[in-house]
């Protein structure tokens, strides 16, 4: 197992965490829910700076930007291995 493969898998997990955070925001879990709190602590710090500039009307596009960015990094790492 190489370091690049491990980094790609970590980025996969981060993408799924961002998607989980988006889904939880749609279903509006209670603020004291431990899953919601854990996802907010992990995912919100990288999203916070983007939220200041990436809100279109009432729609927050920062998770989309983060997911595209993480996917781009994954592809760059994978293509460097070939």
Secondary structure, 3 states (H helix, E strand, C coil): CCHHHHHHHHHHHHHHHHHHHHHHHHHCCCCCCHHHHHHHHHHHHHHHHHHCCCEECCEECHHHHHHHHHHHHHHHHHHHHC
